[in-house]
Amino acid sequence: MPWDTPVPVVVWALICIPPGVRAILKPPADKLSASLLALDTLLLNLYFASTAPWAVVNYYLRALPFLLALAVMARVILASRRQPLIPQERRSRALIMILLVLVAPLAFLNARALQSYRYPESAGPSMVALPPLKGGWHVFINGGNGLDGWGMNNAIRDWLGRQTGGNPAAAYGVDLVKLSAGGAMSRGILPRDLHRYHTYDEQVYSPCLGEVVALEDSIADVQPFGDSGSSVGNFIVLRCAQFYVTLANLRAHSITVQKGEIVAAGAPLGRVGNSMAHTFPHLHMHVTTGGYTGTVQPAPILFETLFAFSHRARNDFYVR
């Protein structure tokens, strides 16, 4: 799903809420139609719950697809529990065919989304990292396995599996934002003021013990969705054992380390800014092996966290 726009949430509301409400108010009379409707509703809402960027609007809203699916399932199943399994009316049989045809594509979309949650053995070694941000509730609104899955990591493919032309090095990359206690990443939906984003100017910490091998600190921050002329903005690259860790979209002149310096895990590095083009304040992170530019191998990231949630490749976390 596109991760930097509320459009997927709006699409969910338009295509799921009206038929869901209608199914609750007027459920199918026969048991087979009701069962298929419950299954399709569940599959459709599960897909949006797991792939839409809910934090752009409000993170707590991702509970709505689950609640809607449960309400529809309970209503239609209870309403048809004493009805015949196979209806006699042609209208009901036509509804059954429509609902039955929907099962396969919806199941396929969910299967591809679930592939974004897991890292296959063929991905090579995964890097175990400390959280690069501390002091609050942080979620990755874009991340996971972009090579095998659809709809989670947009670096390689979009939510329909089409090539995006993005950076192959970020195939397992993540984009991290800080949320308020109310579940919002900003005051307002995608405001044009940098200071309204809770992630802006957050301290960035080293996720590992390593050497600073490259950095950029001179690109000025731009307003949200402005054009800084850089696809990564200000950045730091750390070499941690065989891994090269890129932390990007940092604030101009905030980096406190120098090239060649050895930094400890958890050491402060800089601050989150908005120096990448056409985006809003967030921390971008990706890991590679074999270098950090040119032909490299992307590596999955596993975070050592206090509380971990199974969303976007197990990368949502809360840090005290």
Legacy VTK file of the C-alpha trace (Angstrom):
# vtk DataFile Version 3.0
C-alpha trace
ASCII
DATASET POLYDATA
POINTS 320 float
0.000 0.000 0.000
1.159 3.600 -0.463
2.461 4.439 2.999
2.676 8.248 2.924
-0.965 9.050 2.142
-4.335 8.432 3.813
-5.797 7.170 0.505
-5.693 3.435 1.455
-7.657 4.185 4.627
-10.218 6.156 2.600
-10.437 3.300 0.068
-11.096 0.862 2.912
-13.870 3.080 4.263
-15.515 3.413 0.844
-15.460 -0.230 -0.192
-15.885 -1.934 3.182
-18.166 0.168 5.367
-21.235 0.546 3.061
-21.580 -3.173 2.198
-20.706 -4.076 5.777
-23.487 -1.897 7.148
-25.925 -3.264 4.553
-25.000 -6.840 5.487
-25.689 -6.057 9.151
-29.017 -4.390 8.422
-30.168 -6.879 5.779
-28.225 -10.144 5.936
-28.667 -12.912 3.340
-31.534 -15.262 4.029
-29.747 -18.514 3.199
-26.863 -20.077 5.089
-24.465 -20.508 2.163
-24.691 -16.867 1.055
-24.245 -15.759 4.661
-21.172 -17.958 5.135
-19.535 -16.717 1.930
-20.335 -13.110 2.775
-18.752 -13.544 6.200
-15.629 -15.088 4.644
-15.234 -12.370 1.980
-15.775 -9.621 4.536
-13.142 -11.131 6.804
-10.560 -11.499 4.013
-11.092 -7.985 2.669
-10.853 -6.341 6.069
-7.829 -8.395 7.105
-5.964 -7.223 4.021
-6.579 -3.550 4.729
-5.918 -3.963 8.456
-2.476 -5.409 7.761
-1.366 -3.191 4.866
-2.961 0.272 5.075
-0.876 3.049 6.736
-3.258 3.615 9.639
-0.751 5.770 11.537
-1.087 8.487 8.883
-4.665 9.015 10.100
-4.671 7.353 13.526
-3.058 4.059 14.470
-5.983 2.962 16.638
-8.272 3.016 13.595
-6.705 -0.223 12.392
-9.024 -1.950 14.881
-12.049 -0.881 12.820
-11.623 -3.522 10.047
-11.507 -6.266 12.678
-14.578 -4.898 14.460
-16.499 -4.512 11.205
-15.610 -8.036 10.078
-16.655 -9.506 13.434
-19.929 -7.582 13.424
-20.810 -8.745 9.900
-19.833 -12.351 10.625
-21.851 -12.486 13.829
-24.905 -10.866 12.253
-25.117 -12.928 9.065
-24.309 -16.232 10.731
-26.878 -15.733 13.480
-29.507 -14.532 10.992
-29.116 -17.601 8.781
-28.528 -20.313 11.349
-31.994 -21.833 10.809
-32.127 -21.261 7.066
-31.490 -23.909 4.381
-27.922 -24.279 3.154
-28.838 -24.264 -0.564
-31.359 -21.579 -1.567
-34.000 -22.029 -4.237
-34.234 -18.418 -5.417
-32.217 -17.424 -8.474
-31.258 -14.128 -6.859
-29.669 -15.921 -3.940
-27.822 -18.297 -6.255
-26.441 -15.340 -8.207
-25.206 -13.789 -4.961
-23.518 -17.064 -4.053
-21.640 -17.098 -7.369
-20.456 -13.501 -6.898
-19.283 -14.134 -3.346
-17.622 -17.402 -4.329
-15.675 -15.717 -7.156
-14.365 -13.106 -4.689
-12.820 -15.677 -2.353
-9.839 -16.564 -4.563
-8.491 -13.029 -5.299
-9.030 -11.898 -1.706
-7.240 -14.971 -0.361
-4.398 -14.357 -2.838
-3.982 -10.720 -1.716
-3.823 -11.802 1.910
-1.267 -14.498 1.106
1.013 -11.975 -0.617
0.597 -9.534 2.263
1.527 -12.243 4.775
4.721 -12.883 2.817
5.760 -9.357 3.733
5.805 -10.438 7.374
8.363 -13.200 7.047
11.986 -13.442 5.979
12.801 -16.632 4.062
16.060 -18.476 4.577
17.149 -17.352 1.104
17.304 -13.770 2.392
20.594 -14.549 4.115
21.548 -13.452 7.631
19.314 -11.017 9.460
20.795 -8.186 11.464
19.707 -7.921 15.089
19.558 -4.219 15.930
18.681 -1.975 18.834
15.845 0.513 18.289
17.240 3.683 16.666
14.628 5.825 18.469
13.751 5.840 22.154
11.283 7.410 24.508
7.790 6.744 23.235
5.653 4.654 20.918
7.176 4.080 17.486
5.788 2.157 14.511
7.133 1.297 11.105
4.521 2.421 8.618
6.496 1.026 5.699
8.697 -2.028 5.978
9.134 -5.747 5.951
9.934 -8.131 3.111
9.687 -6.139 -0.123
11.110 -8.931 -2.279
8.493 -11.623 -1.686
5.468 -9.731 -0.379
3.078 -7.107 -1.671
1.693 -4.050 0.004
4.070 -3.603 2.941
7.486 -2.465 1.709
7.124 -0.271 -1.377
10.828 -0.138 -2.259
10.505 -2.916 -4.851
6.806 -3.490 -5.587
3.568 -1.654 -4.973
0.424 -3.172 -3.422
-0.467 -4.849 -6.741
2.976 -6.382 -7.209
4.158 -3.891 -9.839
7.791 -2.759 -9.913
8.231 0.689 -8.350
11.760 1.410 -9.541
12.874 2.041 -5.969
16.227 1.340 -4.340
16.865 -2.449 -4.250
19.081 -1.934 -1.190
15.944 -0.980 0.763
14.122 -4.237 -0.022
13.985 -4.973 3.734
14.104 -1.341 4.819
11.760 0.352 7.277
10.324 3.822 7.796
9.727 4.731 11.404
7.484 7.369 13.009
6.686 8.318 16.576
3.068 8.293 17.741
1.324 10.252 20.429
-0.553 8.491 23.205
-3.676 9.084 21.125
-2.242 7.083 18.208
-1.468 9.993 15.856
1.902 10.600 14.209
1.199 14.339 13.813
-1.169 17.060 14.915
-3.515 16.899 11.959
-3.342 14.591 8.930
-0.125 15.194 6.981
0.281 18.857 8.000
2.690 21.131 6.130
4.442 22.252 9.318
7.466 20.120 10.263
7.030 20.812 13.968
3.558 19.239 13.986
5.125 15.810 13.420
6.030 13.983 16.633
9.068 12.372 14.970
10.675 15.633 13.876
13.896 16.454 15.766
13.819 13.127 17.650
17.244 11.896 18.752
18.577 9.003 16.631
20.696 6.350 18.344
23.125 3.824 16.937
21.445 0.430 16.504
24.780 -1.388 16.767
28.477 -1.136 17.576
30.159 -0.017 14.397
32.272 2.368 12.368
30.948 5.425 10.569
31.889 4.805 6.933
29.880 7.559 5.227
27.688 10.511 6.098
25.969 13.583 4.642
24.912 16.477 6.848
24.438 19.541 4.622
21.048 19.067 2.917
18.537 21.565 4.241
15.226 20.328 5.602
12.206 21.070 3.432
8.537 21.356 4.250
6.601 18.058 4.158
6.425 16.703 0.587
8.795 19.405 -0.638
11.652 18.639 -3.039
15.061 18.563 -1.348
16.656 17.092 -4.473
17.819 13.993 -2.583
16.266 10.533 -2.402
17.820 9.818 1.021
18.570 13.263 2.435
21.135 13.536 5.204
22.345 10.099 6.251
24.824 8.029 8.240
26.196 4.631 7.183
27.557 2.371 9.921
29.564 -0.789 9.298
28.542 -3.250 12.012
30.354 -6.563 11.466
29.295 -7.687 7.960
26.313 -5.313 7.858
26.104 -1.778 6.494
23.364 0.185 8.244
21.962 3.298 6.557
19.993 5.787 8.675
18.508 8.515 6.498
16.224 11.573 6.430
18.209 13.247 9.207
18.026 16.929 10.091
20.646 19.212 8.559
23.745 19.802 10.739
22.465 17.496 13.476
24.943 14.629 13.019
27.301 14.430 15.993
29.777 11.776 14.752
32.511 11.849 12.134
33.577 9.512 9.361
35.926 6.838 10.684
34.627 7.134 14.248
33.726 3.994 16.194
30.345 4.399 17.888
28.839 2.270 20.628
25.429 0.666 20.384
22.907 3.169 21.691
25.173 6.173 21.148
23.479 9.368 19.852
24.110 10.002 16.152
21.877 12.842 15.011
18.259 13.914 14.790
15.310 13.110 12.556
14.600 15.758 9.944
12.919 16.012 6.575
15.796 16.198 4.111
14.478 13.485 1.767
12.415 14.599 -1.205
8.615 14.299 -1.288
8.002 12.896 2.167
7.346 13.872 5.788
9.521 13.600 8.933
10.371 9.982 9.643
13.485 7.874 10.119
14.450 5.642 7.212
16.650 2.625 7.914
17.899 -0.187 5.737
20.680 -2.753 5.996
22.870 -4.325 3.322
25.840 -6.654 3.034
28.703 -6.366 0.562
28.800 -2.568 0.832
26.267 0.241 0.898
26.338 1.486 -2.704
26.261 -0.219 -6.077
25.393 -3.901 -6.276
24.670 -4.938 -2.698
22.590 -7.566 -0.928
19.689 -6.244 1.185
19.474 -7.782 4.652
16.440 -8.188 6.931
16.346 -6.350 10.263
15.194 -7.849 13.559
14.841 -5.416 16.437
15.664 -6.125 20.067
12.760 -4.381 21.784
10.896 -4.203 25.052
7.497 -4.849 23.493
7.120 -6.198 19.972
4.018 -6.494 17.825
3.553 -8.696 14.746
2.907 -5.920 12.246
5.053 -5.141 9.212
7.577 -7.928 9.697
7.579 -7.776 13.508
8.969 -4.255 13.429
6.478 -2.198 15.427
7.709 -1.513 18.905
7.236 0.473 22.057
10.295 1.696 23.952
10.179 3.255 27.389
LINES 1 321
320 0 1 2 3 4 5 6 7 8 9 10 11 12 13 14 15 16 17 18 19 20 21 22 23 24 25 26 27 28 29 30 31 32 33 34 35 36 37 38 39 40 41 42 43 44 45 46 47 48 49 50 51 52 53 54 55 56 57 58 59 60 61 62 63 64 65 66 67 68 69 70 71 72 73 74 75 76 77 78 79 80 81 82 83 84 85 86 87 88 89 90 91 92 93 94 95 96 97 98 99 100 101 102 103 104 105 106 107 108 109 110 111 112 113 114 115 116 117 118 119 120 121 122 123 124 125 126 127 128 129 130 131 132 133 134 135 136 137 138 139 140 141 142 143 144 145 146 147 148 149 150 151 152 153 154 155 156 157 158 159 160 161 162 163 164 165 166 167 168 169 170 171 172 173 174 175 176 177 178 179 180 181 182 183 184 185 186 187 188 189 190 191 192 193 194 195 196 197 198 199 200 201 202 203 204 205 206 207 208 209 210 211 212 213 214 215 216 217 218 219 220 221 222 223 224 225 226 227 228 229 230 231 232 233 234 235 236 237 238 239 240 241 242 243 244 245 246 247 248 249 250 251 252 253 254 255 256 257 258 259 260 261 262 263 264 265 266 267 268 269 270 271 272 273 274 275 276 277 278 279 280 281 282 283 284 285 286 287 288 289 290 291 292 293 294 295 296 297 298 299 300 301 302 303 304 305 306 307 308 309 310 311 312 313 314 315 316 317 318 319
